Amino acid sequence: MVKHIVVYTFKEGVDKAEAVKTVASALEPLVGKIPGLRHMEIRATYQGGMDYCLYSEFESRQALADYREHPLHLEAKTHFFHLLNSRVAADYEV
């Protein structure tokens, strides 16, 4: 299994609480629709200088790679990607 963790900041002036809801409503429903995506949660952060964290689990490295290019994921990103300023990601296998 691969765990995929990403922390993000939003652009200046973005309503962070609403933006986190938007991201979660776009991405969390993809579980069960994209092969290999086992779990996903998006939550606002409260320290560390970032605005929200995405935590997800995939069956394999290949499943994560496929998710990145999956049409449902690419479509979901159109709902919030314009709100993002920066991101830092880390993946590891268990």
C-alpha positions, 0 to 999 in steps of 0.5 A: 500500500502507498500512503500519499500526503499533500499539504497545501496553501491557498492563494491570498484572499481565498476563504479557507473554510469554504475552499477546504469544503470545495476540495473535499467535496470534489476529491473524497467522492472519488474513492470507489470510482478510481481503481486502486484509490482506497481512502481519502480525507481532506482536512483544514490544518491548524499549524505549520503554515499550511492551509489543508492536508490531503491524506490518501491510500492507494493499492500500489505505486502504479495505482497512485500514478494512474490516479494522477492522470485519471479523467475523474481526478483531472475533472475534480481538480478543475473545481479548486486548483485555481485556488491553490498557491503551493503544495508539498507532497510525500509518498511512502509504502507500507 
